[in-house]
Amino acid sequence: MAERRDIDRKALLDAFDRLGKAAAENGTIIEILVYGGSALMFASNFRYSTGDVDIASLGDSKPEWFDAAVAEIAKDMGFQEEENWLNDAVDFHLSRLATKDDDHWLYSTFPRIGESEGIRVFVPTAEYMLALKLKAMRVLDPSKGEQEKRDIQNLLEVNSVRDIESAMEILGKYFPVSAKHDDKRFLMKQLFNFERSEDDAPFYPVRGL
């Protein structure tokens, strides 16, 4: 068995190729909404690894073969989170005001090579992704804080946000109650820069195969 490891972009794409192939072989097309660092890994130029993959729950649309395929991929590829590398516990943190059609974007279909598609992967729009990160605001987390700070800083620039109130307006679009919290404004003022960088500008989303 391979050494347990975080998931980089190549491994993430390969894993979804395998999952998409399994879906196609079972005559199924599954739509998966991907969030967090994994969505940024798919569709940005500023996130490179993750421990697991946050997805919206498939609910009743999850086929019987799905969990076994997920576990087999984890075992073969040596993912750190093992069979839990595909995590659907994120539903609680999503906005009930967001819709798939208006607030998500089709990143790609899988497998990437072949005539039959099995999985369609959607990622949040840049606005919705920023709102999700601002709601969680895990910048003080000892293990994830620095990465979260970098993600938010890049998303502020991607969304052309130039002041705190503009950031709060985006947050309020999806999470009206969270946008009223003064602690978020305080952290924004202390930790983030609202000037546009001249070099190595971040981008998101971008379709990439």
Disulfide bonds with the S-S distance in Angstrom:
none
